[in-house]
Structures are given as structure tokens and as C-alpha cells.
Amino acid sequence: MGGDFAPAHPVHAAVEALRNFPAIARLILVGDEAKLRHELARHGVVPTGRLHLVHTTQVVEMHDSPVEAVRKKKDSSLCRAVELVRDGKADAIVSAGNTGALLAASTIRLRTLPGVDRAALAVVVPKRDGIFVLMDAGASVDAKPENLVDYAVMGEAYCRHILRTPDPKIGVLSNGAEEGKGSALSCAAYHLLKDTPVNFIGNIEGHALFEGAADVVVCDGFVGNIVLKTIESLSKTTFKIIKDELTANFVRLAGAMLVRSAFQNISKKFNADAGGGALLLGVNGIVIKAHGSSSVPALFNSLRVAVEAVDNQVNPHIVENIAKVHNL
């Protein structure tokens, strides 16, 4: 029931996911049953077989305080969905609702994985020759150097087992490539990661993010969230400026038609809908946070990411790798 287009977009995405992902044994829609049935009827679908409904009476609004929402709105669609994962009745949750409330509910009710102190949001970002994973993208604004090491290990597992990157390269986001550059946090994380059994390549500066140097870029949630929102804003603004310039007169428009396919390919590469939502790594369950304004394709791909995370056992791999690092 969360997000700007609920429940229409989540229900539509769920219907498409059931049609396209046979690996989903059961898909549960959590929310106001009457509204959910109304949306399902628009697609000619009734809840039966693989599709189930769980009725709830409350909704966490975007302006709600995360902690207060988790404490007082226990019958909200968000809280009940997290509890389904906690109780083993579901393997994953996808939500486009209040980010803070989803993080709070997931951390409180699911707890973190063994050996993990703090969870982190992992976001897939396009780069020149593919994609990279940015984490933490906003789960925890304050972090310790040891947390960044955990982020690196979790991001490495995400890349290796879901994105199929053979030997993921790990970098620390900093204001200089040389060792010793950066904040106290990034410098301390650098020295810890040198002795961590991951493919650590050192510091990554902001201008090198999109050049393909690293597959996983780690930072604290405060920096990561600013970077993510800056990327989103710059991408949208750049495409709007290009469109305005190319359609300013007939001559430019005619020239633009000649390279239309190239612009379409660039647009697809930077299409946030294709990547799905952000995966909250480190909690004892699969949690996908979709953007509040997610389209149906974006939510559909968020469900795809959830399926891939479950099928590829990303959490057991994280637990195994975290244990190895801590033993060292």
C-alpha cells in the first residue's frame, strides 16, 4: 500500500511477475483486501493458487516517523509483510513505501545476519562498460570502519552470485586515489580492507565512478545517499537539456532523427526502472526497497531481483564470507 501509485502499480507488477517468473511459488499481496481485489479484477485475476492476499487495516504514510510507524502501525501492510518473512511464510519482501520505516521494521523484526553489525542498501548504478554497486546508499548515516568492511564483503557476494561478476573489484569512495587520502573513516576502512580477502583496489574518486574501475564502491550511508540522489538528478536534468536542445528547431530535430537509435540505447542504459530496487544487504531475509514513484516495470524488476537473491542464496554466502573475514 506504500508508494506514489499504490496499490495500482504494485498489483500490476505482481500480476506480470506471476506470469513471467515460474520460480515464484507463492506471491502475497499485503494490504487493504477490497482495494487489492479491485485492482486484480482490472487485470482479470482472482487470488487463487500462487496468488494470496493478506488483509491489513493500516498504511505507513511517507511522512510518518519510521520508528513511530513500526511501533504504532503494527497492522500496516509494510510491517505485516516484514513479519511474513520473519515467520518463514515468505522469502522476500518488495516495498515502494516509506524507506525509513522499511529499514526500521526489517532491522528490528528480522535482525541482522550473524556477524553483521549494520545492514546497507546496495544500489546498482550504470557505468561506461556495465554497472557497479554503490553501498551504503542510505541505510545508516553513521558508520564505523568495520562496517565498511562488511559492506565490501556483502557487495562482493551480491556481485559474484547475483550479477555474475567473476572477481568483483572493491573500492572505497574518497577524495583522492592515493593511500592516506580521505576522511578518518575512509582511511581506516582502507587499511582494514588491505588485509581483507576481497579484491580491494584502493580508493575511488568521484570522477572515476563511471569509468569502470570498481564493481563495488563502499561508503557510509550519508555520503552514499547524496551520491545516489546527485546521480539521479544529474541524469534526469542532462536528458531534459539534450531533448530541449535537439527539439529547438527543425534542423536540429532532423539531425537528431539520424542518431535516434543511439540516444535510445543511452536512455536504456540509464533507465533506473531496469535495475529494480535497492537490496538491503545484511538483514536476515531478502528486502528490496523500490523507489516511491516506481513504475510498473521498476516494481516488476524489483520482484525479479528478489527472485534472483533467493535463488542464488545471497544471504548464506554473506554469512559464510563474513565469518571468514572475522576469523582473520
C-alpha positions in Angstrom: 0.0 0.0 0.0 3.1 2.3 0.0 4.4 4.5 -2.8 3.0 7.1 -5.0 0.9 4.8 -7.2 -0.3 2.2 -4.7 -1.9 -0.2 -4.9 -2.3 0.0 -8.7 1.4 -0.3 -9.7 2.4 -3.0 -7.1 -0.6 -5.1 -8.1 0.0 -4.8 -11.8 3.7 -5.7 -11.3 2.7 -8.7 -9.2 0.4 -10.0 -11.9 3.2 -9.6 -14.5 5.7 -11.3 -12.2 3.5 -14.3 -11.7 3.2 -14.6 -15.5 6.9 -14.3 -16.1 8.6 -15.9 -13.1 7.6 -19.6 -12.6 10.2 -19.7 -9.8 7.7 -17.8 -7.6 5.8 -20.5 -5.8 3.6 -18.0 -3.9 3.2 -14.3 -4.2 1.5 -12.5 -1.3 -0.2 -9.1 -1.7 -0.4 -7.4 1.7 -2.8 -4.5 2.2 -6.5 -3.5 2.1 -8.1 -6.6 0.6 -11.0 -4.7 -1.1 -8.6 -2.4 -2.9 -6.4 -5.2 -3.8 -9.3 -7.3 -5.3 -10.5 -4.3 -7.2 -7.0 -3.8 -8.8 -6.7 -7.5 -9.5 -10.1 -7.5 -11.2 -8.9 -4.8 -13.6 -6.4 -7.4 -14.9 -8.8 -10.3 -14.9 -7.1 -12.0 -12.0 -8.5 -13.6 -8.8 -6.4 -14.6 -5.8 -6.0 -18.3 -6.1 -3.2 -20.8 -6.4 0.1 -18.9 -6.4 -1.5 -15.6 -5.5 -2.6 -14.9 -1.9 -3.9 -11.8 -0.1 -3.2 -10.7 3.5 -5.6 -8.1 4.7 -4.3 -5.1 6.8 -6.1 -2.1 8.2 -3.2 0.5 8.4 -0.8 2.2 6.0 2.5 3.7 6.7 2.5 7.1 5.0 5.6 8.7 3.5 5.6 11.5 6.2 5.3 9.1 9.1 8.2 8.8 11.6 9.9 5.4 10.9 10.2 4.3 14.5 6.7 5.5 15.4 5.2 3.9 12.4 6.8 0.5 13.3 5.7 0.9 16.9 2.1 2.1 16.4 1.1 0.8 12.9 1.6 -2.9 13.6 -1.2 -3.8 11.2 0.2 -1.8 8.3 1.0 -3.5 5.0 4.7 -2.8 5.5 5.0 -4.3 9.0 2.9 -7.3 8.2 4.9 -8.1 5.1 8.2 -8.0 7.0 6.6 -10.3 9.6 5.7 -12.8 6.9 9.5 -13.0 6.1 10.4 -13.2 9.8 7.9 -16.1 10.4 9.1 -18.0 7.4 5.9 -17.6 5.4 7.7 -15.6 2.7 11.3 -15.5 1.5 11.4 -11.8 0.4 9.6 -8.5 0.6 9.4 -5.8 -2.1 8.1 -2.4 -1.0 7.9 1.1 -2.5 6.8 2.6 0.8 8.5 4.7 3.5 12.2 3.9 3.3 13.0 4.7 6.9 10.1 2.6 8.1 11.1 -0.4 5.9 14.6 -0.2 7.2 13.5 0.1 10.8 11.0 -2.8 10.5 13.5 -5.0 8.7 16.2 -4.4 11.2 14.0 -4.7 14.3 11.9 -7.7 13.2 14.3 -9.6 11.0 17.6 -8.7 12.8 20.9 -8.7 11.1 22.7 -11.7 9.8 25.3 -13.5 12.1 28.4 -11.4 12.1 26.8 -8.3 10.5 26.6 -5.2 12.7 24.7 -2.9 10.3 22.7 -3.5 7.1 23.4 -1.5 4.0 21.4 -0.5 0.9 23.0 -1.8 -2.3 22.1 0.1 -5.4 23.1 -0.9 -9.0 24.4 2.1 -10.9 25.3 2.2 -14.7 28.8 2.9 -15.7 30.6 3.1 -19.0 31.2 -0.6 -19.5 28.4 -2.1 -17.4 27.3 -1.5 -13.8 28.7 -1.1 -10.3 27.2 -1.5 -6.8 27.1 1.5 -4.5 26.7 0.8 -0.8 25.6 2.0 1.6 23.1 4.2 -0.3 21.3 5.4 2.8 20.6 2.7 5.4 22.9 4.1 8.1 24.3 7.6 8.0 26.9 6.9 10.7 29.3 4.0 10.2 32.5 2.6 11.6 35.4 1.3 9.5 34.5 -2.3 10.3 31.0 -1.6 8.9 32.6 -0.6 5.5 34.5 -3.9 5.5 31.2 -5.7 6.0 29.7 -3.6 3.2 32.6 -4.7 0.9 32.1 -8.4 1.7 28.3 -8.2 1.2 28.7 -6.2 -2.0 31.2 -8.8 -3.3 28.7 -11.6 -2.6 26.0 -9.6 -4.4 28.2 -9.0 -7.5 29.5 -12.6 -7.6 26.3 -14.5 -7.0 23.6 -12.3 -8.5 25.3 -10.0 -11.0 27.7 -12.9 -12.0 30.8 -10.8 -11.9 33.7 -13.3 -11.6 36.1 -11.4 -9.4 34.5 -8.2 -8.2 36.8 -5.2 -7.6 36.2 -3.3 -4.4 36.9 0.4 -3.9 36.4 2.9 -1.1 34.9 6.2 -2.2 37.3 9.0 -1.3 38.5 12.5 -2.4 41.8 11.1 -3.6 43.2 7.9 -5.1 46.3 7.8 -3.0 46.5 5.9 0.2 46.1 8.3 3.1 43.6 10.5 1.3 40.1 10.9 2.6 38.2 11.1 5.9 39.2 9.3 9.1 36.5 6.8 8.3 37.6 6.1 4.7 41.3 5.9 5.7 40.7 3.4 8.5 38.5 1.3 6.2 41.3 1.4 3.5 43.8 -0.1 6.0 41.3 -2.8 7.1 40.4 -3.7 3.6 44.0 -4.2 2.6 44.1 -7.2 4.9 40.6 -8.5 3.9 40.3 -11.4 1.4 38.5 -9.4 -1.3 39.8 -7.9 -4.5 40.5 -4.5 -3.0 41.8 -1.9 -5.5 42.0 1.1 -3.2 40.4 4.5 -3.2 37.9 5.6 -5.9 37.4 9.2 -6.6 34.0 10.6 -7.7 35.1 11.3 -11.3 36.2 7.6 -11.6 32.9 6.1 -10.5 31.6 5.6 -14.1 34.9 4.7 -15.7 34.8 1.0 -14.8 37.5 0.9 -12.1 35.4 -0.8 -9.4 32.5 -3.2 -9.3 31.6 -2.3 -5.7 32.1 1.1 -4.2 31.7 1.4 -0.4 31.0 4.4 1.8 28.8 5.4 4.7 25.1 6.0 4.1 25.3 9.8 4.4 27.7 10.1 1.5 26.2 7.2 -0.5 22.7 8.7 -0.4 24.0 12.1 -1.5 25.9 10.5 -4.4 22.9 8.4 -5.4 20.5 11.4 -5.5 23.0 13.5 -7.3 23.4 10.8 -10.0 19.6 10.6 -10.3 19.1 14.3 -10.6 22.0 14.9 -13.0 20.9 12.1 -15.2 17.3 13.4 -15.5 18.5 17.0 -16.0 21.0 16.1 -18.6 18.5 14.2 -20.7 16.0 17.0 -20.4 18.6 19.5 -21.6 19.6 17.3 -24.5 15.9 16.9 -25.5 15.3 20.6 -25.3 18.3 21.4 -27.5 17.6 18.8 -30.1 14.0 19.9 -30.5 14.7 23.6 -30.5 14.3 23.9 -34.3 13.6 21.8 -37.4 17.3 21.4 -38.4 18.3 20.0 -35.1 15.3 17.8 -34.9 16.1 16.4 -38.4 19.7 15.7 -37.2 18.5 14.1 -34.1 16.4 11.6 -36.1 19.6 10.3 -37.7 21.1 9.3 -34.3 17.8 8.4 -32.7 18.8 4.8 -32.1 22.0 5.8 -30.3 20.0 8.1 -27.9 17.5 5.3 -27.3 20.4 2.9 -26.3 21.8 5.5 -24.0 18.4 6.1 -22.4 18.0 2.4 -21.8 21.4 2.2 -20.2 20.5 4.9 -17.7 16.9 3.7 -17.2 16.5 3.2 -13.4 13.5 1.0 -14.0 15.6 -1.8 -15.5 17.7 -2.3 -12.4 14.9 -2.8 -9.9 15.0 -1.6 -6.3 17.8 -1.4 -3.8 18.7 -4.6 -2.0 19.0 -4.2 1.8 22.0 -6.5 2.5 22.8 -7.7 6.0 19.3 -8.5 7.4 18.0 -12.0 8.0 15.8 -12.0 4.9 15.6 -10.6 1.4 14.3 -7.0 1.5 14.0 -4.9 -1.7 13.3 -1.2 -1.4 11.8 0.2 -4.6 11.6 4.0 -5.3 8.4 5.6 -4.0 7.5 6.7 -7.6 8.3 3.4 -9.1 6.6 2.5 -12.4 5.2 -1.0 -13.1 8.4 -2.1 -14.9 10.5 -0.9 -12.0 8.5 -2.9 -9.5 8.5 -5.9 -11.9 12.3 -5.8 -11.9 12.4 -5.4 -8.1 10.5 -8.7 -7.9 13.0 -10.1 -10.4 15.9 -9.1 -8.1 14.1 -10.7 -5.1 13.8 -13.9 -7.0 17.4 -13.9 -8.0 18.6 -13.1 -4.5 16.6 -16.1 -3.1 17.5 -18.5 -5.9 21.2 -17.7 -5.6 21.3 -17.9 -1.8 23.0 -14.5 -1.4 22.5 -14.4 2.4 24.1 -17.8 3.1 27.1 -16.6 1.0 27.3 -13.4 3.0 27.2 -15.3 6.3 30.0 -17.6 5.1 32.2 -14.8 3.9 31.7 -12.5 6.9 32.7 -15.4 9.2 35.9 -15.9 7.2 36.8 -12.2 7.5 36.0 -12.0 11.2 38.1 -15.1 11.8 41.0 -13.5 10.1 
